């Protein structure tokens, strides 16, 4: 029997209701997986950049040994990795916000461009810091500094390597942020699954 209003449950027509996105279980799982992957990349970036900053900060062996802060490139590595560690903590917080509230911290258009832009800038910051420090470390290896202070040079190399690993994870995260920007420009949403 038909409803007197013409619709099964009565009331409003489908065109007058607020339209919300319908998510199937598979789509919701894909979104969770995508967000989890971005969270893991940001966690790895945080871990490696923090470890790099700590290794560089603790790279002093006494009064006769060189100190990391005596070299501009090593100071650059420390500062760049410390900045990326703080940025990664903030981005992990926004990921947790997105998991719990199923919405972005800021308006979606701002959020996708913020993530992509900062991922790009900080990736290049880490790459340039690591490159400058690697060139200095190579020069130091050719001189007397590493002959007399092997532990200092080894710890500097470890800090530089950890910084490059942080760069790789942040670069992968930047690729996913770029994917979100492209989806936003094409579909109006940060995910292609809608």
N, C-alpha and C positions, 0 to 999 in steps of 0.2 A: 504494500500500500504506500502511496506517495504522501509525503509531507505536504501540508497546505502551503508551505513556503517554497516548494519546488526543490528543496535540497534535503538530503537524507537526514541530517541532524538539525535541520531548520537553521534559521539565522542568515548569516552573511554569505555572499557569493565568494568563490575562490579569488576573484579579482580584487575584492575590497579588503581582504585580510592582509595583514603584514606578511610579507614573503620572507621566510627564513631559509637558509640553506639546509637542505636535507643531506645528512651524512649516513651512508650505510656503515655497517660494522667494518667492512673492509676499508673504506675510506678513512674512517676514524683511526684504524690501526696503522694505515700508511702515514697519516699525519703524526701520530705518536712516534712512529719509527723515525720519520724525518726529523722531528724535534729532538728526539733522543740522540740521533747521530750528530746534530749540531751541538747539543749539550756536551757530548763526549769529546768532540773536537775542541770546544772551548775549555773543557777541563784539562785536556792534554796540553793545550797552549799555555794555560795557567801554570800547570805543573812544571813544564820545561822552562818557561820564562822565570818563574820564581826560583827554580834550582839554579839557573844561570846567574841570576842576580845574587843569590846567596854565595855561590862559588866565587864570584868575582869579589864580593864584599869581604869575604874571609881570606882573600889571597894576599896575606902579608906574613912574612916569616921572621921578622925581627928587625933590629936596627941596621944590620949589614945587608939585608936583602932589599930588593926593590919593592915598592908598594904599588898596588894597582892604580891608586889615584894620582900617581906621578905621570901616568900616560893618558893622553886625551882619548885615544881609541878605547881603552879599557873603561874609562869613565862613561863613555858613550854607550858601551855594552851594558854597563850596570844600569844607567838611567833608562835606556830603551827597554830593557827587560823588566825593570820595575814598573814602568808605565804600562806595558802590555799585561803584566800580571794583574794590576789594578783594573784595567779595562776588561780583562777576561772574567774577573770576579763580578764586575757589574753585569756583563753579558750573561754569565751563568745565572745571576739573580733574575734577569729578564726572562731567561728560559724557564726557570722555576715558576715565575709569575704566569707565563703562558701555559705551563702544564696545569697549574692549579686553577686559574681563572678562565682558561680557554679564550683569552683575548690578549692583545698586546698591551704593553705598559703605556705606550703613547699611541696616538692615532696611527693607523696602519701605514699610511703613506709616509709619514715621518719616520716610523720605525724601520721600514725596509731600507730607506735611503740612509738613515743613521747607521744601521748595521753594516751596510755595504761600504759606505764611505770610510768609516772608522776601521773596518777590517783591512781595506786597501791601504790606508795611510799607515797603520801600525805594522802591517806586513812589510811595507817598504822601509819603515823605520828600523825594524829588526834586521832586514837584509843589509841595509847600509851600515848599521853598527857592526854586524858580524863580519862584513867584508873589510871594513876599516881595521878591526881588531885582528882579523886573520892576516892581513898584510903586515901589521906591526909584529905579530907573533912570528911570522916567517922571517922578518928582518932581525928580530931578537935571536932567533935560532942560529942565524948566520954569524952572530957576534959572540962576545964573551958572556953576555947576560945569562944565557941558558946553560952555558958550560959550568958556571959557578953556582947557579940557582936552578937546578933541574925541577925541583918541586914547584917553584913559582911558575915556570913556563908550562909545566904539565897541568897545573890547576887552571891557568889561563886558557889553555887549549880545551880543557873540559868545559869551562864556562862558555867559550865561543861555540863549541859543538852543541851544547844544550840550547844556546840562543838560536842556532840554525834549525834545530829540531822544532823549537817553538815557532819559528817562521814558517816551517812546512805545515804545521797544524793550523796556524792562522791563515795561511794561503788556501788550504782546503776549505776552511770555514768561509773564507771570502768567496770561493767558488759557489758554495751553497747560498750565501747571501746574494750573489749575483743572479743565481737562479730565481730566488725570491723576487728580486727587482724585475727580472724579465717577465715572470708570471704576473706580477702586479701591473706591469705596463700592458700586457696582452689581455689579461682577463679581469683586471680590477681587484684581484685578490692575491695575497702572497703565496698561495698554493694553487697549483694547476688542477687540483682534484675537485674543485667546486663545479 
